[in-house]
């Protein structure tokens, strides 16, 4: 014997054009019902060695077909990991959190590693490799002298 299932039409929402207050109330109910999971103390891959982290961040899906771009990415990732290693912590995530980048919205956080880079290397922070460290490959990055 075959059972035929029919599509059940959903009942329309009682309030099709909810106000902000009504939507906010519904969102609050959903947040209470489906609370966010607490962040774990250690995320996968954040406790890897420097070399393993660089290898992972410079392999697929982070690979560019352009060898020059890929080389710059590899150097940039290495410099970013070196910057993170200046902060205390057992994992890269702990170091990231202690670095203060979360307090700098958007791309403003990139100034933190760029400042460090300009103070630790002889070439200016506006070099293509320095911009690649922070993912700022487009747009102007202030030179070390303009930030002082």
BELFENHU-V152984 format. One line per field, one symbol per residue. ss: DSSP state (h for helix, s for strand, l for the rest). psi: psi as a letter, one per 20 degrees, with the letter a starting at -180 (. if undefined). A space follows every 50 residues. Layout:
ss = ???
psi = ???
This chain:
ss = lllllllllllllllllllhhhhhhhhhhhhhhllllllllllllllllh hhhhhhhlllllllllhhhhhhhhhhhhhhhhhhlllllllhhhhhhhhl hhhllhhhhhhhhhhhhhhhlllllllhhhhhhlllllllllllhhhl
psi = pqpppqpppqpqqhnhmqrggghggghggghhhmqqqqpqhpqqiijrrg ghggggijrpjjpqhohgggghgghggghghgghiiqqqirhgggghihj hijnqcjhhhhghhggghiiqhqqijqhhghhgjkliqrppqrhhii.
